[in-house]
Amino acid sequence: MTSARTRRRLVATAAGLTAVGLALTACSSDNGTDDAATNGGGAGGGSLTIGTTDKVTTLDPAGSYDNGSFAIMNQVFPFLLNTPYGSPDVEPDIAESAEFTSPSEYTVTLKPGLKWANGHDLTSSDVKFSFDRQVAIAAENGPSSLLYNLDSVEAVDPTTVVFHLKSDNDQVFPQILSSPVGPIVDEEVFAADAITPDDDIVKGNAFAGQYVITSYDFNNLVTYEAYDGYQGILGAAKTPEVNVKYYADASNLKLDIQQGNIDVAWRSLTATDIGDLRGDDKVQVVDGPGGEIRYVVFNFDTQPYGAKSAEPDPAKALAVRQAVAHLIDRDAIAEQVYKGTYTPLYSYVPAGLTGATESLKGLYGDGSGGPDVDKAKAALEAAGVTTPVALSLQYSNDHYGPSSADEYAMIKDQLEDSGLFAVDLQTTEWVQYSKDRSSDVYPAYQLGWFPDYSDADNYLTPFFLTENFLVNHYVNREVNDLILQQAVTTEPAERTSIIEEIQDKVAADLSTVPYLQGAQVAVVGKDVKGAADTLDASFKFRYGALSK
């Protein structure tokens, strides 16, 4: 039975359309490139150790929709389509071909003789199983909502799969096959209707990506070995063994990369630490295109004057959101907390993507990007809101990097210094946070977004359809319909115009208040190559590109 979450979005795709890449250009103090990374060279000798503060929720692709979990999936699971190094545009991965055979049918032909690392055959039956179980499980914190336009999956023969779509001319479906909902799983290991435990996946050796997992200590240490049966677009992994160490404290991550105890530090060091490391001649700081955004989410039921609050009043609730938008000082956060590694963001689609606007700049604050206390006060007074407004604001202390505490302390100060808010600032670790935020626990809270694919749609569809990933009870039927319309609009200028209109309408509603856009940054040892190859506009950090 298809749940409502799987019907959230109705975006559509046309054959041959490629995603628009970010206009930001990768750069570094030493670019760390290795041409062989793009040539599919075989694995060399030795091993690499990568450090990260990201957390994993589950290895099962049906159960997680976060960067830490997807980082593992990108190494060990096969995809029908994927992005080659250096490009945001999808191409066949374990597929031999992929194309629209009718406006509502997308046909994928697998390469012959594919095998899972455990010896099982990898066939169209696994592909159908993978997508059917996403829809059947529809986990609250999973990515099944990306399959909004999928009607059914047909395994025609062992190597042929046909995706039957609900709407014609889907502009992003090929990209969705490379997204967090796209990993193919082994039907002989995974459950059809429930999240499969991590230990079962590892014991089942249910992998067919560039790597397999040979040792798994949850959020402590994961060991990978190159899989010689991988036949995808990325080629053989450059390094035969990779260890990923998980850190609770970014200061220890910085210390270990400085001392050479690890080879790569990836997500997330503080901006101050990155600045310090740029001057350290023992390491390289490698920068890549940035699609990450930060924003405050409002729960339309539980925020002050929300629909299920003690005093529900839509006009007052909107005034509260408007006041927050008037008061946030993006420049101060970007410069004082992030030292310029993040830049101010004034709309919902980040700068560099086609259709990006600055819708919020003209509506809120001083009109030039700065805050305006008088306008915030006027918005609250006009709606009859008594001040100071008591606002509960939540952030994660371990998921978006160690600077989150400073980031949200500054937001609290900006709101309270106006005299218009009394902020109760609280923090929770990500594993619990990811459950609470979708269960109406937090009236207002921090989220960040690391895109599934490089298209403006991915910054609109997950958030602003009537049933959305935020689960924040935002409903605007006109916005909903415009999102569906842009998804099936094949004329580029017309589609861009619709995307711009959506941002204007959402800016008026303020379901979320976006405020920062960030770059990708990795710190690597001087002898490590390939980092710049994988820090591309696909936003996927592939360990197989790295070597030393």
C-alpha positions in Angstrom: 0.0 0.0 0.0 1.4 3.4 -1.0 1.6 5.9 1.9 0.9 9.6 1.5 4.7 10.3 1.9 5.4 8.5 -1.3 3.0 10.7 -3.2 4.5 14.0 -2.0 6.1 15.1 -5.2 5.2 14.8 -8.8 8.3 16.0 -10.5 8.9 14.8 -14.0 11.8 14.1 -16.4 12.7 14.3 -20.1 15.3 12.2 -21.8 18.6 13.9 -22.4 18.1 16.8 -20.0 21.2 17.3 -17.8 21.2 19.0 -14.4 22.5 22.5 -14.1 25.8 22.5 -12.2 26.7 25.1 -9.6 28.7 28.0 -11.0 31.2 27.8 -8.2 34.6 26.6 -9.2 36.7 24.2 -7.1 40.0 25.6 -5.9 42.6 24.8 -3.3 46.0 25.7 -1.9 47.2 22.5 -3.7 44.5 21.1 -5.8 45.3 17.5 -4.8 44.2 16.2 -8.2 45.2 12.8 -9.7 44.3 12.4 -13.3 44.0 8.7 -12.9 41.1 9.2 -10.6 39.0 9.9 -13.7 40.4 7.1 -15.8 39.3 4.2 -13.7 42.8 3.0 -12.8 43.2 0.0 -10.5 43.7 0.2 -6.8 47.2 0.9 -5.7 48.9 -0.2 -2.5 48.5 1.0 1.0 45.5 2.3 2.9 43.9 5.6 3.8 42.2 6.8 7.0 39.5 9.4 6.8 38.1 11.3 9.8 34.6 12.8 10.1 32.3 14.2 12.8 29.2 13.2 10.7 27.0 10.6 12.3 25.3 7.5 10.7 21.7 6.6 11.4 21.4 3.4 9.4 23.1 1.6 6.5 19.7 0.7 5.0 18.9 3.2 2.2 15.2 3.0 3.1 15.8 4.3 6.6 18.0 7.4 6.4 18.1 10.7 4.6 21.2 12.3 6.0 24.7 13.1 4.8 26.5 10.7 7.2 24.6 7.7 6.2 24.6 8.6 2.5 28.4 9.0 2.6 28.6 5.2 3.4 26.0 4.3 0.8 27.9 6.1 -1.9 30.9 3.8 -1.3 29.2 0.4 -1.0 25.9 0.3 -2.9 25.5 0.3 -6.7 23.4 2.9 -8.5 21.7 2.7 -11.9 22.8 6.2 -12.7 25.6 8.2 -11.1 27.7 11.3 -11.6 31.2 10.8 -12.8 34.0 12.7 -11.1 33.9 16.4 -11.9 30.3 16.6 -13.1 26.8 17.0 -11.7 25.3 15.3 -14.7 24.1 11.7 -14.4 25.3 8.9 -16.6 24.7 5.1 -16.6 26.6 3.5 -13.7 25.9 -0.2 -13.3 23.4 0.4 -16.1 24.4 -0.1 -19.7 21.8 2.3 -20.9 19.0 4.4 -19.5 16.5 6.4 -21.6 12.9 7.4 -21.9 11.1 4.9 -24.2 7.9 6.9 -23.8 7.0 10.1 -21.9 6.0 8.1 -18.9 8.4 5.1 -19.2 12.0 5.2 -18.3 13.8 2.0 -19.3 17.2 0.9 -17.8 19.3 -1.9 -19.1 21.8 -3.4 -16.7 25.3 -4.5 -17.6 25.4 -8.3 -18.0 27.0 -10.5 -15.3 26.7 -8.2 -12.4 27.4 -9.8 -9.0 27.0 -8.8 -5.3 30.1 -9.2 -3.3 28.5 -12.2 -1.6 28.2 -14.0 -4.9 24.5 -13.4 -5.5 23.5 -12.3 -9.0 22.6 -8.6 -9.3 19.6 -8.5 -11.6 16.5 -6.4 -12.5 14.7 -8.3 -9.7 17.0 -6.6 -7.2 16.3 -3.2 -8.8 12.5 -3.7 -8.6 12.8 -4.9 -5.1 14.9 -1.9 -4.0 12.4 0.7 -5.2 9.3 -1.3 -4.2 10.6 -1.6 -0.6 11.3 2.2 -0.4 7.7 2.8 -1.2 6.4 0.1 1.1 8.5 1.1 4.1 8.1 4.8 3.6 10.3 5.5 6.7 9.6 8.8 8.4 13.3 9.8 8.1 13.9 7.9 4.8 14.0 9.2 1.2 10.9 7.5 -0.2 9.3 10.9 -0.8 11.8 11.3 -3.7 9.8 8.7 -5.6 6.7 10.9 -5.7 6.3 10.3 -9.5 6.9 6.6 -9.5 3.8 4.6 -10.3 5.4 1.1 -10.6 8.6 -0.8 -11.5 8.6 -3.6 -14.0 11.4 -6.2 -14.3 11.0 -7.2 -17.9 13.9 -9.6 -18.0 17.0 -10.2 -15.9 18.7 -7.1 -17.2 15.8 -4.8 -18.2 13.8 -2.6 -15.8 11.0 -0.2 -16.8 10.0 2.6 -14.4 6.4 3.6 -15.0 5.8 7.3 -14.0 2.7 9.0 -13.0 3.4 12.2 -14.9 5.0 12.7 -18.3 8.1 14.7 -19.0 9.8 14.3 -15.6 12.7 16.7 -15.6 14.6 15.1 -12.7 13.8 11.4 -12.6 17.3 10.4 -13.9 18.9 12.5 -11.1 16.6 10.9 -8.5 18.0 7.5 -9.5 21.4 8.8 -8.3 20.0 10.3 -5.1 19.7 8.8 -1.6 16.6 6.8 -2.7 18.7 5.3 -5.6 21.0 2.7 -4.0 20.2 -0.9 -5.2 20.1 -3.5 -2.5 20.3 -7.3 -2.5 16.9 -8.8 -2.2 18.3 -11.9 -0.6 19.7 -9.9 2.4 17.3 -7.0 2.9 13.8 -7.2 4.3 11.0 -6.2 1.9 8.9 -4.3 4.4 11.2 -3.3 7.3 14.5 -1.6 7.9 17.3 -4.1 7.8 19.7 -3.9 10.8 23.2 -2.7 10.0 24.8 -5.9 11.3 22.7 -8.1 9.0 23.8 -6.0 6.0 27.4 -6.2 6.9 27.3 -9.9 7.7 25.4 -10.5 4.4 28.2 -8.7 2.5 25.3 -7.1 0.5 27.6 -4.6 -1.4 28.4 -4.0 -5.0 29.9 -0.5 -5.0 33.6 0.5 -5.3 34.0 -0.8 -1.7 32.6 -3.4 0.7 32.5 -3.1 4.4 34.7 -5.6 6.2 34.5 -4.2 9.8 31.7 -2.0 11.2 31.7 -0.4 14.6 28.7 2.0 14.6 29.8 5.7 14.6 33.2 4.7 15.7 35.2 3.0 13.0 34.3 1.5 9.6 36.8 -0.4 7.4 36.3 -0.8 3.7 38.0 -2.9 1.1 37.9 -2.3 -2.7 35.4 -4.5 -4.5 36.9 -5.9 -7.7 33.5 -6.8 -9.0 32.3 -3.2 -9.4 31.6 -2.4 -13.0 30.3 1.2 -12.6 31.2 4.6 -14.1 33.7 5.5 -11.3 36.1 2.7 -12.1 38.2 0.7 -9.7 39.0 2.3 -6.3 42.4 3.9 -6.2 43.2 2.6 -2.7 42.5 -1.0 -1.6 41.7 -0.3 2.0 40.0 2.8 3.6 39.3 3.3 7.3 36.8 5.9 8.4 37.1 7.1 12.0 34.2 9.0 13.6 34.9 11.9 16.0 32.7 13.4 18.7 34.9 16.5 18.9 36.2 18.4 15.9 39.2 19.6 17.8 40.5 16.1 17.9 39.8 15.7 14.2 41.9 18.8 13.6 44.7 17.5 15.8 44.8 14.1 14.1 45.0 15.6 10.6 47.8 18.0 11.7 49.8 15.2 13.3 49.4 12.8 10.4 47.3 10.3 12.4 44.7 10.4 9.6 45.0 11.2 5.9 41.7 13.1 5.3 39.5 15.3 7.5 36.0 15.5 5.9 33.0 17.2 7.6 33.3 19.1 9.7 36.0 21.4 11.1 35.3 24.8 12.5 35.9 27.8 10.3 38.7 28.9 12.7 40.3 25.5 12.4 40.1 25.6 8.6 41.7 29.0 8.6 44.5 27.8 10.8 45.1 24.7 8.6 45.4 26.8 5.5 48.6 28.1 6.9 49.9 24.7 7.9 52.4 23.4 5.3 51.9 19.8 6.4 48.4 19.6 5.0 46.3 20.7 2.0 43.0 22.5 2.3 40.9 21.6 -0.7 37.7 23.5 -1.5 34.8 22.4 -3.8 31.5 23.8 -5.1 29.0 24.5 -2.3 25.4 23.5 -2.4 24.8 23.2 1.4 22.4 25.6 3.0 21.3 26.3 6.6 17.9 27.4 7.6 15.4 27.6 10.5 12.3 25.5 10.2 9.0 26.5 11.8 6.5 23.9 12.8 3.1 25.4 11.8 1.3 23.4 14.5 3.6 24.0 17.5 5.3 27.4 16.9 4.0 30.4 18.8 0.3 30.9 17.7 0.5 27.7 15.6 -2.5 25.6 14.7 -2.2 23.3 17.8 -0.8 25.9 20.2 -2.6 27.3 23.2 -3.6 30.4 21.2 -3.8 29.4 17.5 -3.8 32.4 15.2 -2.4 32.2 11.7 -1.9 36.0 11.4 0.1 36.2 14.6 2.0 33.0 13.7 3.1 34.6 10.4 4.1 37.8 12.2 6.4 35.8 14.5 8.1 34.2 11.5 8.3 37.6 9.8 9.9 39.1 12.9 12.6 36.4 12.9 13.3 37.0 9.2 13.6 40.7 9.9 16.1 40.2 12.7 18.5 37.6 11.5 21.9 39.1 10.6 23.3 36.8 8.0 26.5 38.7 7.4 27.4 38.5 11.1 26.9 34.8 11.3 28.8 34.2 8.1 31.8 36.3 9.1 31.9 35.9 12.9 31.1 32.2 13.2 32.2 30.8 9.8 34.9 33.3 8.8 33.6 33.5 5.3 33.4 29.7 4.7 29.7 30.3 4.5 28.0 33.2 2.7 24.6 34.9 3.3 21.7 33.2 1.6 18.6 35.3 0.8 16.3 32.7 -0.8 15.6 29.0 -1.0 17.7 28.0 -4.0 21.4 28.7 -3.5 23.3 31.1 -5.6 24.8 29.5 -8.7 21.8 27.3 -9.6 19.5 28.4 -12.4 16.4 30.1 -11.0 18.1 31.3 -7.8 16.7 34.6 -6.5 17.1 36.8 -3.5 13.4 36.9 -2.6 13.9 37.4 1.1 16.2 40.4 0.8 13.5 42.7 -0.5 10.8 41.5 1.9 12.7 41.4 5.2 15.3 43.4 7.1 16.7 46.7 5.8 16.2 45.7 2.1 19.9 45.3 1.6 20.4 42.1 3.5 20.8 43.5 7.0 18.5 43.2 10.0 15.8 45.8 10.9 14.4 45.8 14.4 11.8 48.5 13.7 10.3 46.4 10.9 10.2 43.3 13.2 8.5 45.3 15.9 6.0 46.7 13.4 5.1 43.2 12.1 4.4 42.0 15.6 2.4 45.1 16.6 0.3 45.0 13.4 -0.8 41.4 14.3 -1.4 42.2 17.9 1.4 40.0 19.2 2.5 40.6 22.8 6.2 40.8 23.3 8.6 39.4 24.2 7.5 36.3 22.2 8.5 33.0 24.0 10.2 30.9 21.3 11.7 27.5 21.8 14.5 27.0 19.3 16.4 23.7 18.9 19.7 22.8 17.2 21.8 19.7 16.8 25.1 19.7 18.6 26.8 17.0 16.6 25.4 16.9 13.0 26.1 20.3 11.4 29.6 20.8 12.7 31.1 22.2 16.0 30.2 25.8 15.1 26.5 25.1 15.5 26.5 26.1 19.1 28.1 29.5 18.2 25.7 29.8 15.2 22.6 29.4 17.3 23.9 31.4 20.3 24.3 34.3 17.8 20.8 33.8 16.4 19.4 33.7 20.0 21.3 36.9 20.8 20.1 38.6 17.6 16.4 37.8 18.4 16.7 38.7 22.1 18.7 41.9 21.7 15.7 43.3 19.8 13.7 43.0 23.0 11.0 41.2 20.9 11.9 37.6 21.8 12.7 35.4 24.8 14.4 32.4 23.3 14.7 29.0 25.0 17.7 27.5 23.1 18.1 23.8 23.5 20.3 21.1 21.8 20.0 17.4 21.1 22.2 14.8 19.5 21.3 14.0 15.9 20.1 10.4 16.3 17.3 11.6 18.7 17.0 15.0 16.9 16.1 13.4 13.6 13.2 11.6 15.3 12.0 14.5 17.4 12.0 17.2 14.7 9.5 15.2 12.5 7.3 14.4 15.5 6.2 17.9 16.4 8.6 18.2 19.3 10.4 21.3 18.2 8.4 24.6 17.4 11.4 26.0 15.6 14.7 24.3 14.8 17.9 24.1 12.8 18.3 22.1 9.6 20.8 22.0 6.9 20.4 20.7 3.4 23.0 18.9 1.3 21.4 18.4 -2.1 20.4 15.0 -3.6 21.0 16.4 -7.1 22.2 19.7 -8.6 18.9 21.2 -9.6 16.7 24.0 -8.1 13.9 21.4 -7.8 15.8 19.7 -5.0 15.6 22.9 -2.8 11.9 23.3 -3.4 10.2 19.9 -3.7 11.4 18.3 -0.4 10.3 21.3 1.6 7.2 23.0 0.2 4.8 20.4 -1.2 1.8 19.8 1.0 3.3 16.6 2.3 7.0 17.3 2.6 10.2 16.0 4.2 10.1 18.7 6.9 6.7 17.4 8.1 6.1 20.9 9.5 2.4 21.2 8.4 3.0 23.9 5.8 0.2 24.0 3.2 0.0 26.3 0.2 -1.9 24.7 -2.7 -0.7 27.3 -5.1 2.9 26.7 -4.2 2.3 22.9 -4.4 0.9 23.2 -7.9 3.7 25.4 -9.1 6.3 23.0 -7.9 4.5 20.2 -9.8 4.3 22.5 -12.8 8.0 23.4 -13.0 8.8 19.7 -12.8 7.2 19.0 -16.1 8.0 22.2 -17.9 10.4 21.4 -20.7 11.1 25.0 -21.9 14.0 26.2 -19.9 13.1 29.9 -19.6 9.5 29.1 -18.6 10.7 26.6 -16.0 13.1 29.2 -14.6 10.3 31.7 -14.3 8.2 29.3 -12.4 11.0 28.5 -10.0 11.5 32.2 -9.3 7.8 32.6 -8.6 7.8 29.7 -6.2 10.6 31.4 -4.2 8.7 34.6 -4.0 5.5 32.9 -2.7 7.4 30.8 -0.1 9.3 33.9 1.0 5.9 35.5 1.8 4.9 32.4 3.8 8.2 31.7 5.6 7.9 28.0 6.1 11.6 28.2 6.6 14.1 31.0 6.9 17.3 30.2 5.0 20.3 32.2 6.0 23.6 30.6 4.9 25.2 28.8 1.9 28.4 26.9 2.4 31.2 25.3 0.4 32.7 21.8 0.6 36.0 21.7 2.4 38.4 18.7 2.9 41.8 18.8 4.6 44.2 16.2 3.4 47.8 15.2 3.9 50.4 16.5 1.5 50.8 13.1 -0.1 47.1 12.5 -0.6 45.8 12.9 -4.2 42.3 13.0 -5.7 40.4 15.1 -3.3 39.6 17.8 -5.8 38.3 15.1 -8.2 35.6 14.1 -5.8 34.8 17.6 -4.3 32.6 18.3 -7.3 29.1 19.6 -8.0 27.7 16.1 -7.5 28.2 16.7 -3.8 29.2 13.1 -3.2 32.5 12.4 -1.5 33.8 9.2 -3.1 36.6 7.5 -1.3 37.6 5.6 -4.5 39.1 8.8 -6.0 41.6 9.2 -3.1 45.2 7.8 -3.1 48.6 8.5 -1.6 
